[in-house]
Amino acid sequence: MIFKPAPLGFARLDPNALAEDKKNCKKIGPCGLGEKAIYLNSFYIDRRYYLPYSSITRVFKRVAMSKGGFSGKGMFASIPYLVVEYDGGKQKQCNFKYEEQVDQILDELEKTQPQIKRVSAAAEERLAKRDAELAARRKPELSPQARKNVEELQRAAEYLEKRPELSLELSQSASRKRAYLRSSPSYRWVAMAITVLGAVALVYGIWSLVHKGSFAIYFTLFGLAAIFLFSGFSVLPTSRNNKTSVMKRADRAVEAMERYLADYSDFPLPARYAHPVVLRRMQRAIEQGRAVWPAEALEAVKNDLKALNADVQVSQEEYDEVVAIKPMFLNAEYR
């Protein structure tokens, strides 16, 4: 290992076991999941620290929303974090570029480390309170047809959950497509300029080092080079971050879902919206008496998503649902 990961907590792994575990860990963004430990990033270095699973109490997502929040103009400006709670309350917060990577880590932990809680203590308390309120709230009496439709939606959701990777890719590709469509082409020229400035600063810094300039010059120039280069490379078009690639990925996700749904007679959603979250929200619409038929429930879901604007505040749980499905509806213009 070029950089041996440092332990964050009291627990340690044997050096040989640590080397093998990190080597074979599943890399997701700047972090990684091994068989024995989770590997977390520092500000500059990926998988710089590690925590054995035995010392971890919770791993959950935290989202910092920028001003404006939910906007009718597109997806939400946010900064996602993975928060790991360990050793009786200590926390390590890791920043991510893509929120989908945080969700992927949580999904993997649900499968491999079910003993680790995946919500914060505050969220756990809110969920318990919400469940209690829902249980106490008197729901409208459903007609036999409405109950039948709720059961149909439940079966459809269970069918999708047999192949969760299809819905995940549908959501992630739609989100990437939405972000690309909403970004201004001028940003790419700015990124190119930043990258060029970074390269110039780096070359001049090396020249100053060779000619024995002051340390302050090296530090400033190399620091600027790092900032410019990393900022530029995160925006510049790449083999995956270009219009053709982004659009093809979204199309392939819908096509894969269509092939999967071909064996399901009368699926209650078009393939472009086929996500368990959509079906659960449709179920809730019927249970709340806002719809009877699946088509009416889908319209209720669309209206709810359209109503989210810059003035609306939602819980973390609501945010997680909406961020997973709203790009699909925005890209299709709610058709």
HUQUIWO-V120783 format. One record per helix or strand of 3 or more residues. SS is the DSSP state (helix for helix, strand for strand). FROM is the first residue (numbers start at 1). TO is the last residue. If there is no record, write none. Layout:
BEGIN
ss->SS from->FROM to->TO
ss->SS from->FROM to->TO
END
This chain:
BEGIN
ss->helix from->15 to->23
ss->strand from->26 to->28
ss->strand from->31 to->33
ss->strand from->37 to->40
ss->strand from->49 to->52
ss->helix from->53 to->55
ss->strand from->56 to->65
ss->strand from->78 to->86
ss->strand from->90 to->95
ss->helix from->99 to->112
ss->helix from->121 to->136
ss->helix from->144 to->161
ss->helix from->164 to->182
ss->helix from->186 to->210
ss->helix from->215 to->233
ss->helix from->243 to->261
ss->helix from->271 to->273
ss->helix from->276 to->287
ss->helix from->294 to->307
ss->helix from->316 to->331
END
